[in-house]
Amino acid sequence: MQKSQVYVAYSSEFSKSSVATLVSLLGSHEGLGQYNFFGYDNSEISSYDRISLSPFVVAEVSHVSMGVGIELGWADAIGKRIFAFYRSDVDIPQSVTHLRNVKLIPYSDVAEIPKLLSQSVYTVK
């Protein structure tokens, strides 16, 4: 069975090592085995096209980012479910709170995100 490709949106403030850790953790979580997670990679395929092909979008929104805002706006406009994670010690960017298809999920440590996502994917339709 082919895995569904899931786009992960994040700010450049979210370090490359944190992105790599998050994508690795998501990909290895038992409850998310049917998905393949990836972020922006400068390929010839646009992030809009990748979002269009994703069953849902995962976003780390602890930092204000115009690029992430644009990507989440696209996802929201085409009806994609958005799971937006933010550190529990920061204020959520206002632009994210106005999206129709978003579920905001606080976390304390990046390692918590896969479990939180797994629980959310199967409880929200």
N, C-alpha and C positions, 0 to 999 in steps of 0.2 A: 504494500500500500504506500502510495506517495504521500509525503508529509505536506501539510499546508504551510505556506510561507507567511510568516507574520512580521510585519514591519515594526521596528522599535524606534521611536522618536526620542531625541535627547538633545540637550543644549551642549554647546562646546565647553561650557563651564563644568559639565559632568565629565571628568577626566577619561582619557582613552582607556586607562587600566580599569576604571569602574565600568565602562561600557563593555569591555571584553569580559570582565567578571560577570556582569549581569547577563549577557548573551549566553555565556557558558553555563551559568547556573540555570537559566531558563531552559536551555537545551537538554540539560541532564536531569531535570526534575521529573520524577516518575509520572506525575499526573498530567504532564504536558508533552508526552512522548510523540503525539501525533502532529506536533508543530515543529517547524524549523524557524528560528528567530534570527533576524539580521537587522542591522541599522544602515544608515546612509553610507555609501561606499565609493562615491565618485564614478560609478559605472555609467554605461551609456543608457541604462534604464533609469528613467526619472523617478524621484521619490513619489510623485503623484501616481505613476503607473504601478509602482510597488504597493502603494496604499490601496489602490483599486483592486488589486489581486489578493490582498490579505483578507482573511475572514474577520479580523478585528485588528486594532492597533494598540500597542503598548507604548506608553510614554512616561518619561521621567520628567516631571515639571517643577522641580524644586527651584530652578533658576529661570528667570524671565528670559525668553528667547523668541525673537521675531520668527526665525526659521521654524521652530517647533510650533509656534502659534499658527503659521501658515499651513504646515502639514496637518495639524489637528483641525483646522478650519476646512481643509479639503476632505478629510476623513468624515467630519461631521456632515458636510454638505452632501456627500454621497451615501450617507446613512450607515457608515461603519461604526461599530461599537468601539469605544475608546476606554481603555483602562489606564487612568492617569495616576501615577504614583508620585508622592511627594514626601520629603522628610518631615516628620511630625514636628520638628522645631522651626519650620519656616512658614511664612504666609504663602498661600496658594495664589499664583498670578490670577488676577481678575478675569482675564480673557478666557481662561480655562473654565472658570465656574459658569460661564454663559453658554457653553456648548450643550446641545440637546442630548447627545448620545454618549455622554461621559459618565464614568463612575470614578469618583475621586477616592483614592485609597492611601492613607498615611502609612509610613513605615519608619523604623528606627535604624535599620541596617539593610544594606542591599541584599544580603543573604535571605531576608524575609520575603522578598518580592515574588519568587517563584511559587511559594506556598500560597501567598495571598492571591496571586493571579489564578492559580489552579482552583481555588475555592470560588473565586469570582466568575470565572469562565463557565463553570457548571451550575451556578445559582442564578445567573442573569441571562435572560434570553432576549 
